[in-house]
Amino acid sequence: MIDIWEAALAVLFILILVVLIRLLKGPTAPDRVVALDAINTFTVCAILIFGVAYQETVYVDVAIVYALLSFVGTLYLAKLVGGDI
């Protein structure tokens, strides 16, 4: 049963690597902010998959806190890039 979750984690890891390339080579700052947000979203998904695969509810709590901090960080970066800060 773990094999399905390991495959899903592998796919997420590959997606994170692809988006990481965009983060490093992004031509503009907004591209990099979007790439960072996508990486954070994939990371939240990976944490949730860990929680389901190992049947530990603490991963769900960690994912919720990480998603909240990621959202606030993305908003801050968007304001910073937009010139509002």
SVG drawing of the C-alpha trace seen along z (x, -y; Angstrom):
<svg xmlns="http://www.w3.org/2000/svg" viewBox="-5 -51 24 53">
<polyline fill="none" stroke="black" stroke-width="0.4" points="0.0,0.0 2.9,-2.3 4.1,-1.9 1.3,-4.1 2.2,-6.9 5.9,-6.5 5.0,-6.9 3.0,-10.0 5.9,-11.5 8.2,-10.7 6.0,-12.6 5.8,-15.6 9.6,-15.5 10.0,-15.7 7.5,-18.6 9.4,-20.4 12.6,-20.0 11.0,-21.3 9.6,-24.3 12.9,-24.9 14.5,-25.4 11.9,-28.2 12.7,-29.6 16.4,-29.8 16.2,-30.9 13.0,-32.9 13.3,-35.9 11.3,-38.2 10.7,-38.5 6.9,-37.7 7.9,-34.4 10.1,-33.5 7.4,-34.4 4.9,-32.1 7.5,-29.3 8.2,-29.6 4.4,-29.5 4.1,-26.4 7.0,-24.7 5.3,-25.5 2.0,-24.0 3.8,-20.8 5.5,-20.6 2.2,-20.8 0.9,-18.1 3.9,-15.9 3.5,-16.4 -0.2,-15.4 0.8,-12.3 3.3,-11.4 0.5,-11.8 -1.9,-9.5 0.8,-6.9 2.0,-6.5 -1.4,-7.3 -0.1,-10.0 -2.3,-13.0 0.6,-15.2 1.6,-15.6 -1.8,-17.2 -1.2,-19.8 2.3,-20.5 0.9,-20.9 -1.8,-23.4 0.8,-25.5 3.2,-25.3 0.4,-26.3 -0.5,-29.3 3.1,-30.5 3.6,-29.9 0.5,-32.0 1.6,-34.9 5.1,-34.7 3.7,-34.7 1.5,-37.7 4.5,-39.6 6.7,-38.8 3.9,-39.8 3.6,-43.2 7.3,-43.6 7.6,-42.8 4.6,-45.0 6.3,-47.9 3.7,-48.4 6.3,-47.8"/>
</svg>
